[in-house]
Amino acid sequence: MERYTTEREGELDFYRAFLPLVDPEADLGEMISDNNDGVLNGNLLEFKLRAGDLNAALFQCVKNLSARRLRGRPVPANIIIVDLNAGEAYLYKSQDYLSEIERVYSGGASRSNTGFIGREYDRKFPYGSDELAAADLANCLRERRFTRIHIDENCIVGWASAYYRALPGAGKEDFLGDESGGHRTLGEIRRPTIFAEYIYPYTGRTNLRFQYLMDRLNDTLQKKDLGAFYTPAPYARLAHRLLRRAIGRVPAGNDYVIIDRCAGTGNLERDLTEEELSHCILSTVEYYEYKVLQEVLGPKVRALIPPREEAGTFQAGLVKGADALSREFLEDPVIRQYVEDPGCTVILLENPPYAEAHGSERNMSGAWKGSFLHREMKSAAGGRAADDLGNIFIWSAFRYYLRQPTDSYVLFSPAKYWKAQHLVDRRFLGGYALNRRHFHTNIDACILCVLWSNEEEPGLEEFTVRGYDLTPSGELSDAGDLTVRRIHRSYSQCYYDKSPRPGDEPGIACDAEGLERRDGLSLRPIYNEDIVGYLAPKGAGFDKPDLNCTLTRCAFYNAHGFYLRRDNYLRSLPMFCASRYITYNRGWTERTRVMKSADGAERYLTDAASGRLEPWLLRCLLFTCLEMQNHMRTFTGSDGRFYRNELCLDTTNGETLASARLRDLTPGDAERELLTQWRLLLSAARRTAQYDPGKTYGVYEIYAGIDTSHRDEEGRIIFDNPEVHSALQTLKTLVRDYYNREIVPGLFEYEFIK
Ligand SMILES: C[S@@+](CC[C@H](N)C(=O)[O-])C[C@H]1O[C@@H](n2cnc3c(N)ncnc32)[C@H](O)[C@@H]1O
C-alpha cells in the first residue's frame, strides 16, 4: 500500500521530519507555500509520489533552475528528487546540467519532460528505511553551495533587479560598469562581489550584447527619472513608413536632418538606410545607453551629441551635455546650425520618456522638474501639462525645433497630449496605434505613433489610425482602424452638482472601503436628509480606475466629488458607470485612447430632463446597485446617525431608494437574470453566521463582510461561505456582460466616454 496519495501530504511529512534537523528556524508554512519553489539552503527539492521516470523529474528540476537563473536567483548546487512512497531520495549535481540550465524553456516546468537524457545520480538516500541514510540526507540538506551561472541577455534583467533590491542605493554603473570609454569602473557583472558565489564574471568588453535591454537595467531611481520604455523593432519599422513620408515632404534642393533627442540605444534608428542615417542627429542622457548608441550608430550618423566622450562626460550616471531639457542642449551649436538654416528641413523622430509628476508618482525624484525646458514650458503653456516629462519634449519640439510647414514630427506617445491636453494643433498626416505592453512594460494600453506636419490645424477634432498589436513571435497583428477623439470638458466642470441645500449640516466622511474615516479629511463633510451618497469620478484618464472613482455613503475623505441627493442621483450615475469602462474593457486599444469627458453635457442634460433617457438611466441604476466598486455600506456613524445604503436592492428592512425607483424599469431577460442572481446571493448571505439582519446589504458589503476567506494549514485559500462566493462570482460575470451590452452604448452616445 502506498503511504501517500497526494504529494502535498508526503511533502509535509518530509519537511516535518527533516526541517528540525536541517534548519530548526525554518517555517513549515513558508516551505510549502505556493511561492516557494522547494529550495532549502543549496538544495532544490522535487517531490514525487513515485519517481517512476527519474530523468523526467530531473528535467523538471533543470527547468526550475533555468527559471531561477532568469529571475536572478541563485542556482542551488544540489538537486534532490524525493520518491515519497519509496522513502528514497536521489542526489544530482546541477553543475552537470549547467548548459541545459542556461537555456530558456517555454511552457510549464512539469510538462513534456520525457526523453531527457540525464546522468546516473550521484547518491541515493534510502532515508525511509535506513537511519544512517536519513542522517546523510540531512547533512546534504544543510549544504549551502551554489552553481555559478553565466550572465547573458536572457537573465541579466533578473539579476539587475536582484542587485538593486539587495543594494537599493546602487547605480547602473555599479552593476554594468565596464572598462571601455572614458568612465571606467567594473560593475557587479564583471567583478561579482555580492553575487560572487552565484555568477561567473561577464567577459564582454562592452555592454553591446544588452543593447535592447538598457532601459530594463536602469536602477530604481533612473527608472523613474528617465521614463525609458523601448520601442520594439516592428513598431520602429512602422515609424519608418511615417518618417519616409516626412522625408518625401522635404522641398527639392533642401538638406534635411532627423533629430532624436532621446534616442536611448538607437532602437528607432537602427534599421534606417545608410543614407537616412547620414541625416540623423542623436542623443540620449543615460551614460550606458549613450555608450551603446555611440558604438552601434556613432560612425554612421551625421552627429551624436556630445560627439565623443571626454573627461567629465560621465556625471553620476548621466552624460554631460546630453540632457535634452537643459539650456546647454537647446543651444548646442551642432543642432542649431541646422535649425537656423532655412535650406534645411527638420524632422523629429522620437519616443520621449514618459513619467508623470502627479498622483502616486509625486514622490519620484523627478530631476527633470526644475530643468530649463520645464520652467520655460510652465511659464509659456502653464497648467498641469508641464508636469509630464513627455509633454516637455513634445511642447519644446514645436516651440524650438520645427519652424517650416514642411518640417515634421514622428512621435510616439500616449494620446493624452493631443486628446486631453491639446498640446499640438498641427496637421495630422497619419499614424498608428500600438500596444504599450511591447515597450518593455506590462500594461495593455494604446501608444500612438503619429506623423505631425508643422502646419497649423486648430480645429482637428478626431483622427483615425491603424492599430497593430504584436504576436508572440513579434509579427505585426492588425487590430483595425481606431479613432481618437479630442476631449474638451471634464465631469467636474459640467456635471458636479455642488449647490448647497437647505438643511445641510456637518456630517461624517468615509474611506475608500466605505466605512467612516475621521482623520486626514480634505473636506468638511455635510449631512442632509436628502444626501444618499458621494460620488468622486476623478480625472479624465483610466490610470487607476478603482482608486479614481469612489462611490460612498457619506462624503469621501479625499473629496474631489459631490453629494448624490435624492433629486440628482439618477442623472449623475452615468459618471459612475463610465468610470468602470476600462475594468470591463481591458483590451490594449482602449486604455489611454478612450477617456472620460463631459463634451455631450448639453445634449445629455436636455435629454435626461425630457425623460427620454429614463429607461437607460434605470439600467445605469441597476448596474450601479450590483457593481462592486459601489462601496456604499450601512453603518452607524460617530455622529450617532444611522446611514443606510440606499443604492442597493436589499429590501429586508423595507424599500431602498433604488429598489423603489427600479419598479419603473420593465425588466427584460437580462434584468431578470441579474435580479435572480442577486436574490440568490442575498439568500446565501442570509444563511451565514456573519449576516446581520439589521443591515441593508449592497454587493460590496457582502463581499467585504461575508465573502471572507482564510488559509488552511497548507496555505490554500478557503472561502468561509462557498455558496456566497460562487454566487458573487456569477453575479460579477453577469454584471460585466450587462454593462457592455446595455450601458456602454449610451455612455459613448452622450460622450461620457470618448
Ligand atoms: C521612451 S525611451 C525611448 C528610447 C528609444 N528611442 C526607443 O524608442 O527605444 C526614452 C529615452 O529618453 C531618455 N531620456 C530621458 N530623459 C532624457 C533627457 N532629459 N534628455 C535626453 N534623453 C532622455 C531615456 O534614457 C530613454 O532612453
The ligand as a Gaussian input file, in Angstrom:
#p B3LYP/6-31G(d) Opt

LIG

0 1
 C       10.970000      56.056000     -24.180000
 S       12.709000      55.879000     -24.248000
 C       12.974000      55.737000     -25.957000
 C       14.278000      55.182000     -26.325000
 C       14.425000      54.811000     -27.788000
 N       14.300000      55.968000     -28.628000
 C       13.363000      53.827000     -28.182000
 O       12.357000      54.254000     -28.739000
 O       13.531000      52.639000     -27.923000
 C       13.175000      57.493000     -23.805000
 C       14.661000      57.705000     -23.695000
 O       14.880000      59.047000     -23.292000
 C       15.996000      59.095000     -22.442000
 N       15.881000      60.331000     -21.676000
 C       15.164000      60.528000     -20.555000
 N       15.294000      61.796000     -20.137000
 C       16.106000      62.418000     -21.036000
 C       16.605000      63.728000     -21.141000
 N       16.305000      64.651000     -20.241000
 N       17.413000      64.025000     -22.196000
 C       17.727000      63.076000     -23.109000
 N       17.280000      61.810000     -23.038000
 C       16.484000      61.481000     -22.026000
 C       15.883000      57.814000     -21.641000
 O       17.119000      57.440000     -21.092000
 C       15.374000      56.855000     -22.697000
 O       16.422000      56.220000     -23.350000

